[in-house]
Amino acid sequence: MNDEVAVARPELEEAARRAESRRGFLIALPAWFYLTLFFVIPLGIVAVYSFATRSSTGRTILGDWNLNAYRRLWDSLVVEIAARTLVLALVTTLICLLLAYPLAYYMATRRPMVRNILLILVMIPFWSNFLVRTYAWKVLLGSDGPVSQLSQALGGEPIRLLFTNTAVLIGLVYGFLPFMVLPLYAALERMDWGLVEAARDLYAGGWTAFRKVTWPLSLPGVMAGSILVFIPTLGAYVTPAILGGAKTTLAGDYIVSQFLAARNQPFGSALSMGMMLIMLAATIVYFRWFRPSGRDL
């Protein structure tokens, strides 16, 4: 009897594992279908078009495959736009981090009721349309807007921020700041504050305790927030299009112009694939070097 049970048990366990695997697959099937239909297939179409040829009339020829669109990625104009976009994305990420960390730290150290109120305040911008909020900044930063009027009321010159890199930077920081605050708050709120108290008991100063304990423990939130800000900023289109000008063309604007104005779908597709490769590289760096230190995030 015992021998039969011993023989049957591995088979039953294997059957149970297969049944559990089938249930998991069926549960995830709608998500796989959605991702395939709205992500994999469109991405495949873009990849195919990037190897196509544009005729003199703007028509895309799929039969004549070549790498001409990818060779144009090294043109001086494209490199300049890519460098401007990369610098602006890095600066936006850094400013968001500098603004979000003190706020997230303050939120994490308050009592629960205050935390909830502050979380609601952080998420309030998500309750309105991003396009409407961006147009509001266009009014605020305009030559006749409140900022310029306040400067003139104080005896200064009119402030012309609209259609500059500064206006785009302000709009990007405003739009993506909550994406930095929330991961930082999650990391700090779940941190073991007893470790900070232990460091203070061992005669560590406030700055030393922060540098040696708080900052390392909050790094998973820092990296998660940086990725959530950096990647969308690279492909941002609405904010640069509304608040920027001809001299502030970023990668998102340039890609859209290739599809709509220039009717150069192969080159626009190649630009999109290049942008996705940069985003993929940033994501790989995050998961390869920083994610292991934040397994509980």
DAKA-V871045 format. One record per residue. N is the residue number from 1. PHI is phi in whole degrees, 0 to 359 (999 if undefined). D_CENTER is the distance of its C-alpha to the mean C-alpha in Angstrom with 2 decimals. Layout:
n:N phi:PHI d_center:D_CENTER
n:N phi:PHI d_center:D_CENTER
//
This chain:
n:1 phi:999 d_center:60.48
n:2 phi:297 d_center:58.15
n:3 phi:296 d_center:57.86
n:4 phi:295 d_center:56.85
n:5 phi:295 d_center:54.15
n:6 phi:296 d_center:52.87
n:7 phi:286 d_center:52.74
n:8 phi:283 d_center:51.13
n:9 phi:298 d_center:48.40
n:10 phi:300 d_center:46.15
n:11 phi:294 d_center:46.47
n:12 phi:295 d_center:45.56
n:13 phi:295 d_center:42.52
n:14 phi:294 d_center:41.40
n:15 phi:296 d_center:42.01
n:16 phi:295 d_center:40.04
n:17 phi:294 d_center:37.06
n:18 phi:294 d_center:37.26
n:19 phi:295 d_center:37.52
n:20 phi:295 d_center:34.50
n:21 phi:295 d_center:32.53
n:22 phi:296 d_center:33.73
n:23 phi:297 d_center:32.75
n:24 phi:297 d_center:29.22
n:25 phi:295 d_center:28.97
n:26 phi:294 d_center:30.36
n:27 phi:294 d_center:27.99
n:28 phi:276 d_center:24.93
n:29 phi:302 d_center:26.53
n:30 phi:301 d_center:25.10
n:31 phi:293 d_center:21.51
n:32 phi:297 d_center:22.43
n:33 phi:297 d_center:24.10
n:34 phi:297 d_center:21.17
n:35 phi:296 d_center:18.74
n:36 phi:294 d_center:21.55
n:37 phi:288 d_center:22.45
n:38 phi:253 d_center:19.18
n:39 phi:232 d_center:17.08
n:40 phi:294 d_center:19.58
n:41 phi:296 d_center:22.23
n:42 phi:300 d_center:20.22
n:43 phi:296 d_center:18.55
n:44 phi:296 d_center:22.13
n:45 phi:296 d_center:23.46
n:46 phi:297 d_center:21.08
n:47 phi:298 d_center:22.07
n:48 phi:295 d_center:25.72
n:49 phi:295 d_center:25.62
n:50 phi:292 d_center:24.25
n:51 phi:259 d_center:27.63
n:52 phi:277 d_center:29.70
n:53 phi:238 d_center:31.82
n:54 phi:262 d_center:31.87
n:55 phi:280 d_center:35.40
n:56 phi:293 d_center:36.93
n:57 phi:266 d_center:36.66
n:58 phi:89 d_center:32.91
n:59 phi:274 d_center:33.53
n:60 phi:270 d_center:31.48
n:61 phi:257 d_center:33.87
n:62 phi:277 d_center:32.61
n:63 phi:281 d_center:35.73
n:64 phi:266 d_center:35.56
n:65 phi:279 d_center:32.83
n:66 phi:198 d_center:31.89
n:67 phi:250 d_center:29.27
n:68 phi:300 d_center:29.86
n:69 phi:295 d_center:26.40
n:70 phi:288 d_center:24.85
n:71 phi:294 d_center:27.49
n:72 phi:287 d_center:26.39
n:73 phi:295 d_center:22.97
n:74 phi:261 d_center:24.95
n:75 phi:297 d_center:26.47
n:76 phi:299 d_center:26.40
n:77 phi:294 d_center:24.66
n:78 phi:294 d_center:21.77
n:79 phi:297 d_center:21.49
n:80 phi:296 d_center:21.65
n:81 phi:294 d_center:18.88
n:82 phi:296 d_center:16.64
n:83 phi:295 d_center:17.61
n:84 phi:297 d_center:17.05
n:85 phi:295 d_center:13.52
n:86 phi:296 d_center:12.79
n:87 phi:296 d_center:14.68
n:88 phi:295 d_center:13.12
n:89 phi:294 d_center:9.53
n:90 phi:294 d_center:11.27
n:91 phi:295 d_center:13.35
n:92 phi:300 d_center:10.79
n:93 phi:297 d_center:9.19
n:94 phi:295 d_center:12.88
n:95 phi:295 d_center:14.10
n:96 phi:300 d_center:11.72
n:97 phi:295 d_center:12.92
n:98 phi:294 d_center:16.45
n:99 phi:278 d_center:16.49
n:100 phi:279 d_center:14.89
n:101 phi:298 d_center:16.93
n:102 phi:300 d_center:20.31
n:103 phi:294 d_center:19.44
n:104 phi:296 d_center:18.17
n:105 phi:297 d_center:21.28
n:106 phi:297 d_center:23.51
n:107 phi:298 d_center:22.29
n:108 phi:290 d_center:22.81
n:109 phi:257 d_center:26.29
n:110 phi:266 d_center:27.59
n:111 phi:287 d_center:29.74
n:112 phi:307 d_center:28.29
n:113 phi:295 d_center:29.26
n:114 phi:293 d_center:27.63
n:115 phi:303 d_center:24.41
n:116 phi:298 d_center:24.32
n:117 phi:296 d_center:25.04
n:118 phi:294 d_center:22.30
n:119 phi:298 d_center:19.74
n:120 phi:297 d_center:21.01
n:121 phi:298 d_center:20.76
n:122 phi:293 d_center:17.08
n:123 phi:272 d_center:16.46
n:124 phi:304 d_center:18.93
n:125 phi:304 d_center:16.62
n:126 phi:290 d_center:15.27
n:127 phi:279 d_center:18.95
n:128 phi:239 d_center:19.17
n:129 phi:292 d_center:17.85
n:130 phi:297 d_center:14.97
n:131 phi:296 d_center:17.29
n:132 phi:296 d_center:20.14
n:133 phi:295 d_center:18.37
n:134 phi:291 d_center:17.44
n:135 phi:295 d_center:21.09
n:136 phi:298 d_center:22.21
n:137 phi:294 d_center:20.71
n:138 phi:297 d_center:22.63
n:139 phi:291 d_center:25.75
n:140 phi:295 d_center:25.14
n:141 phi:266 d_center:24.59
n:142 phi:294 d_center:27.32
n:143 phi:296 d_center:30.62
n:144 phi:254 d_center:32.33
n:145 phi:279 d_center:29.64
n:146 phi:301 d_center:30.12
n:147 phi:295 d_center:28.70
n:148 phi:292 d_center:31.18
n:149 phi:295 d_center:33.98
n:150 phi:296 d_center:33.59
n:151 phi:297 d_center:33.87
n:152 phi:291 d_center:36.99
n:153 phi:294 d_center:38.44
n:154 phi:271 d_center:38.25
n:155 phi:91 d_center:40.14
n:156 phi:265 d_center:37.31
n:157 phi:273 d_center:36.27
n:158 phi:301 d_center:33.94
n:159 phi:266 d_center:30.30
n:160 phi:250 d_center:28.63
n:161 phi:259 d_center:24.88
n:162 phi:296 d_center:24.01
n:163 phi:65 d_center:23.14
n:164 phi:228 d_center:22.20
n:165 phi:297 d_center:19.30
n:166 phi:295 d_center:19.73
n:167 phi:297 d_center:19.32
n:168 phi:297 d_center:16.06
n:169 phi:297 d_center:14.80
n:170 phi:300 d_center:16.17
n:171 phi:296 d_center:14.59
n:172 phi:291 d_center:11.01
n:173 phi:297 d_center:11.74
n:174 phi:298 d_center:13.42
n:175 phi:289 d_center:10.88
n:176 phi:252 d_center:7.91
n:177 phi:302 d_center:10.53
n:178 phi:300 d_center:11.09
n:179 phi:289 d_center:7.80
n:180 phi:270 d_center:9.29
n:181 phi:294 d_center:12.76
n:182 phi:295 d_center:12.88
n:183 phi:297 d_center:12.10
n:184 phi:296 d_center:14.32
n:185 phi:297 d_center:16.91
n:186 phi:298 d_center:17.04
n:187 phi:289 d_center:17.71
n:188 phi:287 d_center:20.22
n:189 phi:293 d_center:21.92
n:190 phi:267 d_center:22.79
n:191 phi:287 d_center:23.95
n:192 phi:279 d_center:27.69
n:193 phi:289 d_center:28.88
n:194 phi:298 d_center:32.30
n:195 phi:293 d_center:31.14
n:196 phi:294 d_center:30.59
n:197 phi:297 d_center:34.01
n:198 phi:296 d_center:35.52
n:199 phi:296 d_center:34.24
n:200 phi:292 d_center:35.79
n:201 phi:295 d_center:38.97
n:202 phi:269 d_center:39.13
n:203 phi:70 d_center:39.31
n:204 phi:278 d_center:35.75
n:205 phi:289 d_center:34.81
n:206 phi:300 d_center:31.86
n:207 phi:293 d_center:29.83
n:208 phi:295 d_center:30.97
n:209 phi:297 d_center:30.08
n:210 phi:293 d_center:26.56
n:211 phi:291 d_center:26.16
n:212 phi:268 d_center:27.89
n:213 phi:240 d_center:26.84
n:214 phi:296 d_center:24.12
n:215 phi:298 d_center:21.60
n:216 phi:300 d_center:21.99
n:217 phi:289 d_center:21.78
n:218 phi:266 d_center:18.57
n:219 phi:302 d_center:16.80
n:220 phi:303 d_center:15.16
n:221 phi:292 d_center:13.50
n:222 phi:299 d_center:12.68
n:223 phi:290 d_center:11.04
n:224 phi:297 d_center:9.16
n:225 phi:296 d_center:7.93
n:226 phi:296 d_center:7.31
n:227 phi:294 d_center:5.24
n:228 phi:293 d_center:3.16
n:229 phi:266 d_center:3.72
n:230 phi:296 d_center:4.71
n:231 phi:295 d_center:3.63
n:232 phi:296 d_center:3.66
n:233 phi:294 d_center:6.15
n:234 phi:301 d_center:7.92
n:235 phi:258 d_center:8.85
n:236 phi:299 d_center:9.48
n:237 phi:234 d_center:13.07
n:238 phi:297 d_center:14.48
n:239 phi:297 d_center:14.19
n:240 phi:297 d_center:15.64
n:241 phi:292 d_center:18.14
n:242 phi:270 d_center:19.48
n:243 phi:263 d_center:19.38
n:244 phi:265 d_center:19.75
n:245 phi:230 d_center:22.87
n:246 phi:296 d_center:24.36
n:247 phi:274 d_center:23.68
n:248 phi:243 d_center:19.96
n:249 phi:296 d_center:19.12
n:250 phi:250 d_center:15.68
n:251 phi:300 d_center:14.75
n:252 phi:299 d_center:13.74
n:253 phi:298 d_center:17.10
n:254 phi:294 d_center:18.98
n:255 phi:296 d_center:18.04
n:256 phi:298 d_center:19.04
n:257 phi:296 d_center:22.19
n:258 phi:292 d_center:23.19
n:259 phi:281 d_center:23.18
n:260 phi:264 d_center:24.80
n:261 phi:274 d_center:26.84
n:262 phi:281 d_center:27.76
n:263 phi:54 d_center:27.97
n:264 phi:248 d_center:26.99
n:265 phi:296 d_center:25.16
n:266 phi:300 d_center:25.60
n:267 phi:291 d_center:24.06
n:268 phi:299 d_center:21.18
n:269 phi:293 d_center:20.63
n:270 phi:296 d_center:20.91
n:271 phi:298 d_center:18.32
n:272 phi:296 d_center:15.90
n:273 phi:294 d_center:16.87
n:274 phi:297 d_center:16.49
n:275 phi:296 d_center:12.91
n:276 phi:294 d_center:12.24
n:277 phi:294 d_center:14.26
n:278 phi:295 d_center:12.27
n:279 phi:296 d_center:9.02
n:280 phi:296 d_center:11.58
n:281 phi:297 d_center:13.12
n:282 phi:296 d_center:10.25
n:283 phi:293 d_center:9.97
n:284 phi:296 d_center:13.77
n:285 phi:302 d_center:14.10
n:286 phi:297 d_center:12.31
n:287 phi:288 d_center:14.51
n:288 phi:279 d_center:17.49
n:289 phi:252 d_center:17.94
n:290 phi:246 d_center:16.21
n:291 phi:297 d_center:16.08
n:292 phi:302 d_center:19.93
n:293 phi:281 d_center:20.37
n:294 phi:230 d_center:18.53
n:295 phi:297 d_center:20.18
n:296 phi:269 d_center:20.71
n:297 phi:282 d_center:17.16
//
